Amino acid sequence: MDRSVLTRTVRGLWDDDILPSLSELVAVPAISPAFDPAWEEHGHLAAAIEHVRGWLASRDLGATVEVVELPGRTPLLLVDVPATADTEDTVLMYGHLDKQPPVANWSEGLGPWTPVVRDGRLYGRGAADDGYSGYAAVAAIEAVRAAGGRHARCVVLLETGEESGSPDLPAYLEHLKPRLGEVSLVVCLDSGGNDYDRMWLTTSLRGLTQVTLTVRVLESGLHSGMASGIVPSSFRVARQLLDRLEDSATGEVLVREMHVDVPENRVAEVRDAVAAAPGVLAGSVPWAGSTRPMADDEVELALNAGWRPTLSVTGADGLPAPDDAGNVLRPFTTLVLSFRLPPTADSKAALDAVVEKLTTDVPYGATVELSRVEHADGWNAPELAPWLRDTLDVVGKEVFGAPWRTVALGGSIPFMGLLHEAYPQAQFLVTGAVGPDSNCHVPDEWLNLGHAARITEGVAHVLDAHAVSNGATPSRG
């Protein structure tokens, strides 16, 4: 490909075509179904789909742009771009259009549904996570063509339930499987990395196990001055049960089924990533007071965040606000227990072990109720094919001026596991424009526009190289 044409094309598309439309998309309050049960009535997801559909339909790609909607499920946007290379393989490019809730306390002049461009950043909910993804995918395809490159058939899939755990995606993948064909490359733009200086590849995603624990000792509360010492505290019983799951002094999870041996190649990648962006893991955290990280060694912190199980108590009930607290021995304590699991851990086995530890020999015979139980496996990427590794080296040198690196994310993208299972021979490029301070899910979410353009250019290189690796004539330039 003509690299100067490729760069000019990508930058022109971002400045002239993508940014105006993406800004309008930010203004659509397309909150994910888990946070907006009346999503169908409100129509915001449909509005987001229609907005992006209109933009995509205006592109000169000869593509089929279709809204797919199974009964009772969130809509999905499918873009089918014919190949310019002589290959029957398919590239599947993924993103999502649903958003996290707006939350409060955005900075002055900013708001979740108010797109603001400032200092090379686009602020607003869904800008980085990840409304830009469909635009970037199509821009990469257009840039390949403009620069004289080749690409296989590309199918861009934009769902509207990712922030809710993608509950409808398996049904859509089953429904669309005959149409997708032989997928040999998956490009996911719903990720990011530790800085904006290079392309970061996500090579693993943690799984999860979650359960809501309620410890009940009374049918109704009693005066603590009369009942304490007779009735065991539900909070103390809950604390004893937590001690079966986690060492409170170190944070080490005590559930054997949640631990795995970290692959040597992933340890090596972690070391390279820490060396490339030193200090970012602890430096990007808004510490309170003199709070310190759980380890001084950044490699250990990275392994903790990517390959070791953790427990977070993410919610509670049965505890009145301090101003409302009286001398009452409370009847129950409820805690939401959220475990992040290593990518290769068996989440069902982990859940079964947690249930056993919480319900066996409960202190004082207290009643234990478990609700909102869920589990999901993580994902560990296949080894990079030589053509993809070589291409990423070129992208690092020619586009970013810095070598690509990898990151193990603590979050989950259910689509990755589903696609890996469906297409075990496919290569995976999981990347994106999100950085450590992009504020996804919290106030002041923002997209680094320059970095998003460079990611787009990097994806274009990969599309061309993929076509060549599958038999197309190499482009020249």
C-alpha positions in Angstrom: 0.0 0.0 0.0 1.0 3.6 -0.4 1.5 4.5 3.2 1.3 8.3 2.7 -2.1 7.9 1.0 -3.2 5.5 3.8 -2.3 8.0 6.5 -3.9 11.0 4.6 -7.1 9.0 4.0 -7.5 7.9 7.6 -6.9 11.4 9.0 -9.2 13.0 6.4 -12.0 10.5 7.2 -11.7 11.1 10.9 -11.6 14.9 10.6 -14.3 15.4 7.9 -16.6 12.3 8.2 -16.3 10.5 11.4 -16.0 13.2 14.1 -19.3 15.0 13.1 -21.3 11.8 13.0 -19.7 10.3 16.1 -20.5 13.5 18.0 -24.1 13.2 17.1 -24.0 9.6 18.2 -22.7 10.7 21.6 -25.8 12.8 22.0 -28.1 9.7 21.8 -28.7 8.3 25.4 -28.5 4.7 24.2 -28.2 3.1 27.7 -27.7 -0.6 27.8 -30.7 -2.8 28.6 -29.5 -3.9 32.0 -29.7 -0.2 33.1 -32.8 0.7 31.1 -35.4 -2.1 31.2 -37.7 0.0 29.1 -35.1 0.3 26.3 -37.6 -0.8 23.6 -40.2 1.8 24.6 -37.6 4.6 24.9 -36.2 3.8 21.5 -32.7 5.1 22.1 -30.9 1.9 21.1 -32.9 1.9 17.8 -32.0 5.5 17.3 -28.3 4.8 17.7 -28.6 1.9 15.3 -30.4 4.1 12.7 -27.9 6.9 13.1 -24.9 4.7 12.4 -26.8 2.8 9.7 -27.4 6.0 7.8 -23.7 7.0 7.9 -22.6 3.5 6.8 -25.1 3.4 4.0 -23.7 6.6 2.6 -20.2 5.1 2.2 -19.1 4.0 -1.3 -18.2 0.4 -0.5 -20.7 -1.6 -2.3 -21.7 -2.9 1.2 -24.9 -4.4 2.4 -26.0 -2.6 5.6 -28.8 -4.3 7.5 -30.5 -4.0 10.9 -31.0 -7.5 12.2 -33.6 -7.9 15.0 -34.6 -11.2 16.5 -37.9 -11.2 18.4 -37.6 -9.9 22.0 -33.9 -9.1 21.5 -31.8 -5.9 21.2 -31.1 -4.9 17.6 -27.9 -5.6 15.8 -26.3 -3.7 12.9 -24.6 -5.8 10.2 -22.4 -4.4 7.5 -21.2 -6.9 4.8 -18.4 -5.4 2.7 -17.4 -7.5 -0.4 -13.7 -8.5 -0.8 -11.3 -6.8 -3.1 -8.9 -9.8 -2.8 -9.2 -13.2 -4.3 -10.0 -15.1 -1.1 -13.1 -16.7 0.4 -12.1 -15.9 4.0 -14.0 -13.5 6.2 -12.8 -10.8 8.6 -15.3 -10.2 11.4 -15.0 -6.8 12.9 -16.8 -6.1 16.2 -18.0 -3.2 18.3 -21.1 -2.1 20.2 -23.4 0.9 20.3 -25.0 0.5 23.8 -23.6 2.7 26.6 -23.1 2.7 30.3 -25.4 4.9 32.4 -24.6 8.6 32.5 -23.7 8.9 36.2 -23.3 12.2 38.0 -20.5 14.7 38.6 -19.3 15.5 35.1 -16.9 18.4 35.0 -18.1 21.9 34.2 -19.1 22.2 30.6 -19.2 18.5 30.0 -22.1 16.0 30.2 -22.8 12.4 29.1 -25.0 13.4 26.2 -23.2 16.7 25.3 -20.4 16.0 22.8 -17.5 18.4 23.4 -14.2 18.5 21.4 -11.4 19.9 23.5 -7.6 19.5 23.2 -7.9 16.6 20.7 -10.4 14.8 22.8 -14.1 14.0 22.2 -16.0 14.0 25.5 -19.3 12.2 26.1 -20.7 8.8 27.1 -20.0 6.1 24.5 -17.3 8.1 22.6 -14.5 5.8 23.7 -16.6 2.8 24.8 -17.1 2.3 22.0 -19.2 4.2 19.6 -16.2 5.0 17.5 -15.6 1.3 16.6 -17.9 0.9 13.6 -16.6 4.2 12.1 -13.0 3.1 12.6 -13.7 -0.3 11.1 -15.2 1.1 7.9 -12.6 3.8 7.7 -9.8 1.2 7.8 -11.5 -0.6 4.9 -11.9 2.6 2.9 -8.2 3.5 3.5 -7.0 0.1 2.3 -8.8 0.6 -1.0 -7.6 4.2 -1.4 -4.0 3.2 -0.7 -4.0 0.4 -3.3 -4.3 -2.4 -0.8 -6.5 -5.5 -0.7 -8.9 -6.9 1.9 -11.0 -10.0 2.3 -14.7 -9.9 2.8 -15.3 -7.8 5.9 -18.4 -8.2 8.1 -18.8 -5.4 10.7 -21.1 -6.5 13.6 -22.3 -3.8 16.0 -24.4 -5.1 18.9 -26.4 -3.1 21.5 -26.1 -5.3 24.6 -22.4 -5.5 25.4 -22.6 -3.4 28.5 -25.2 -5.8 29.8 -23.0 -8.9 29.2 -24.1 -9.5 25.6 -27.1 -11.7 26.6 -28.5 -11.7 23.0 -25.2 -12.2 21.1 -25.2 -16.1 21.2 -28.6 -16.1 19.5 -27.4 -13.7 16.9 -24.2 -15.6 16.2 -26.2 -18.8 15.8 -28.7 -17.0 13.5 -25.9 -15.4 11.4 -23.5 -18.3 11.3 -24.5 -19.5 7.8 -23.9 -16.0 6.5 -20.6 -15.3 8.2 -18.7 -18.0 6.3 -15.1 -19.0 7.2 -13.9 -16.4 9.7 -10.1 -16.4 9.8 -9.6 -13.0 11.5 -11.5 -11.3 14.2 -10.9 -7.6 14.8 -12.3 -6.2 18.1 -12.1 -2.5 18.7 -13.6 -2.5 22.2 -10.4 -2.4 24.1 -7.3 -0.3 24.7 -4.0 -0.2 26.6 -1.7 1.5 29.0 -0.8 4.6 27.0 -1.5 6.4 23.7 2.0 5.9 22.3 1.6 2.5 20.7 -0.9 -0.1 19.6 -1.9 -2.4 22.5 -3.2 -5.9 22.0 -5.5 -7.5 24.5 -4.3 -11.1 24.8 -6.4 -12.2 27.7 -9.6 -11.3 29.5 -10.6 -12.3 33.0 -13.7 -14.3 33.7 -16.1 -13.7 36.6 -18.1 -15.3 39.3 -20.7 -13.3 41.1 -23.1 -14.0 43.9 -25.3 -12.0 46.2 -24.9 -13.3 49.8 -27.6 -12.7 52.4 -27.0 -13.8 56.0 -30.2 -13.7 58.0 -30.4 -14.2 61.8 -33.8 -12.7 62.7 -37.2 -12.3 61.2 -37.1 -8.6 62.3 -34.7 -6.3 64.1 -34.3 -6.2 67.9 -33.0 -3.6 70.3 -29.2 -4.1 70.3 -29.0 -3.4 74.0 -31.2 -6.4 74.7 -30.4 -8.8 71.9 -26.6 -8.4 71.5 -24.8 -11.2 73.2 -27.7 -13.5 72.6 -28.2 -13.2 68.9 -25.1 -13.4 66.7 -24.5 -10.4 64.4 -25.4 -11.1 60.8 -22.4 -9.0 59.8 -20.0 -11.1 61.9 -21.3 -14.3 60.4 -20.9 -12.8 56.9 -17.4 -11.8 57.8 -16.6 -15.3 58.9 -17.9 -16.7 55.6 -15.8 -14.2 53.7 -12.7 -15.4 55.6 -13.3 -18.8 53.9 -13.0 -17.0 50.5 -10.3 -14.4 51.0 -7.3 -13.7 53.3 -8.3 -10.3 54.6 -4.6 -9.5 55.4 -3.3 -10.0 51.9 -6.3 -10.1 49.6 -5.4 -13.6 48.4 -8.4 -15.6 47.2 -8.6 -18.9 49.1 -10.8 -20.7 46.6 -8.4 -23.3 44.9 -10.6 -23.6 41.8 -10.0 -20.0 41.0 -6.2 -20.3 40.6 -4.3 -21.3 37.5 -0.7 -21.4 36.4 0.1 -18.3 34.4 1.5 -19.2 31.0 5.2 -18.2 30.6 4.5 -16.3 27.4 2.0 -14.1 29.2 4.4 -13.4 32.0 7.0 -12.3 29.4 4.4 -10.1 27.8 3.6 -8.5 31.1 7.2 -7.7 31.8 7.5 -6.0 28.3 4.3 -4.1 28.9 5.5 -2.8 32.3 8.8 -1.8 30.8 7.1 0.1 28.0 4.8 2.2 30.2 6.4 2.3 33.7 4.3 3.7 36.5 1.0 3.7 34.7 -0.7 0.9 36.7 -0.5 2.8 40.0 -0.1 6.2 38.5 -3.5 6.3 36.8 -5.4 5.5 40.1 -7.0 8.3 42.1 -5.6 7.2 45.4 -7.2 8.6 48.6 -4.7 10.0 51.1 -1.7 7.8 51.6 -3.3 4.6 50.3 -0.7 2.4 48.6 -1.1 -0.3 45.9 -1.2 -4.0 46.9 2.4 -4.5 45.7 5.4 -2.4 44.9 6.5 -4.5 41.9 4.6 -3.4 38.9 4.9 -6.9 37.3 3.1 -8.3 40.3 0.4 -5.6 40.0 -0.1 -6.5 36.3 -0.4 -10.2 37.1 -2.8 -9.4 39.9 -5.0 -7.4 37.5 -4.8 -9.9 34.6 -4.1 -13.5 35.8 -5.0 -13.8 39.5 -8.4 -14.1 41.2 -9.7 -11.1 43.2 -12.7 -10.5 45.3 -14.6 -7.1 45.4 -17.6 -6.4 47.5 -19.5 -4.3 45.1 -22.8 -3.7 46.9 -24.6 -4.1 50.2 -28.0 -4.1 51.8 -29.4 -4.3 55.3 -27.2 -1.5 56.5 -29.0 1.8 57.1 -27.2 5.1 56.3 -25.2 6.4 59.3 -27.7 9.2 60.0 -30.5 6.6 60.2 -28.6 4.0 62.3 -30.3 3.3 65.7 -29.5 0.8 68.4 -30.8 -2.1 66.4 -29.4 -5.6 66.0 -30.2 -5.9 62.3 -32.0 -9.0 61.0 -29.8 -9.5 58.0 -26.7 -8.4 56.0 -26.5 -8.6 52.2 -23.2 -8.4 50.3 -22.6 -8.6 46.5 -19.5 -10.7 46.0 -17.8 -10.2 42.6 -14.8 -12.4 41.8 -12.6 -11.7 38.8 -11.1 -15.0 37.6 -7.9 -15.8 35.6 -8.6 -16.1 31.8 -8.3 -19.9 31.8 -10.1 -20.7 35.0 -13.3 -22.7 34.9 -15.9 -20.2 36.1 -18.6 -22.9 36.8 -16.2 -24.9 39.0 -15.3 -21.6 40.8 -18.9 -20.8 41.4 -19.7 -24.3 42.7 -16.8 -24.0 45.2 -18.0 -20.6 46.4 -21.5 -21.9 46.9 -20.2 -24.8 48.9 -18.0 -22.6 51.2 -20.9 -20.2 51.8 -23.5 -22.8 52.6 -21.7 -25.5 54.5 -21.5 -25.5 58.3 -22.7 -21.9 58.6 -21.8 -20.3 62.0 -24.7 -20.5 64.5 -26.8 -22.2 61.9 -27.7 -18.8 60.4 -29.8 -18.7 57.2 -27.8 -18.1 54.1 -29.5 -17.0 50.9 -27.7 -16.8 47.6 -29.2 -14.8 44.7 -28.2 -13.2 41.4 -25.7 -16.0 40.8 -23.8 -15.8 37.6 -20.5 -16.9 36.1 -18.6 -16.4 32.8 -15.3 -17.8 31.5 -12.5 -15.6 30.5 -10.5 -15.7 27.3 -6.9 -16.4 26.4 -5.9 -15.4 22.8 -4.3 -17.9 20.4 -0.7 -17.4 19.5 -0.2 -14.8 16.9 0.5 -16.1 13.4 3.8 -15.0 11.9 2.1 -12.8 9.3 0.2 -10.9 12.0 3.2 -10.5 14.3 5.3 -9.2 11.4 2.5 -6.8 10.4 2.2 -5.5 14.0 6.0 -4.8 14.0 5.5 -2.7 10.8 2.6 -0.9 12.4 4.7 -0.2 15.5 7.5 1.3 13.4 5.6 3.1 10.6 2.4 4.3 12.4 3.3 4.7 16.0 7.0 5.0 16.2 7.0 2.6 19.1 6.7 -1.2 19.4 3.3 -2.8 20.0 2.7 -4.4 23.4 0.1 -6.5 25.1 -2.2 -6.1 28.0 -4.3 -8.5 30.1 -7.6 -6.9 31.0 -9.6 -7.4 34.1 -12.9 -6.9 32.3 -14.7 -9.3 30.0 -15.9 -9.1 26.4 -18.2 -12.1 26.0 -18.0 -11.9 22.3 -14.3 -13.0 22.3 -15.0 -16.3 24.0 -18.0 -17.0 21.8 -16.0 -16.3 18.6 -13.0 -18.3 19.8 -15.2 -21.3 20.4 -17.0 -20.9 17.0 -13.8 -20.2 15.0 -10.9 -21.9 16.9 -8.5 -21.4 14.0 -9.1 -17.7 13.6 -6.5 -15.0 14.5 -7.6 -12.3 17.0 -6.7 -8.6 16.9 -8.3 -7.2 20.1 -7.3 -3.5 20.4 -8.8 -0.1 20.7 -8.3 3.6 21.5 -9.1 3.5 25.2 -6.3 4.6 27.6 -5.9 4.3 31.3 -7.5 7.7 31.9 -10.3 7.6 29.2 -12.9 7.4 32.0 -15.0 4.7 30.5 -18.1 4.0 32.7 -17.4 7.1 34.9 -17.8 10.9 34.5 -15.9 12.7 31.8 -15.5 9.8 29.3 -13.3 10.9 26.4 -11.8 9.6 23.2 -8.3 10.5 22.1 -9.0 11.4 18.5 -5.4 11.2 17.3 -4.9 7.8 18.9 -8.2 6.5 17.4 -6.9 7.5 13.9 -3.6 5.7 14.4 -5.5 2.6 15.6 -7.6 2.8 12.4 -4.5 3.0 10.3 -3.0 0.0 12.1 -6.1 -2.0 11.5 -5.9 -1.1 7.8 -2.4 -2.5 7.6 -3.6 -5.8 9.2 -6.5 -6.1 6.8 -4.2 -5.8 3.8 -1.7 -8.3 5.3 -4.5 -10.7 6.1 -5.6 -10.7 2.5 -2.0 -11.4 1.3 -1.6 -14.2 3.8 -4.7 -15.8 2.4 -3.5 -15.8 -1.2 -4.1 -12.3 -2.5 -1.4 -10.6 -4.6 0.6 -8.2 -2.4 -0.1 -4.6 -2.8 2.8 -2.4 -3.9 3.9 1.0 -2.7 
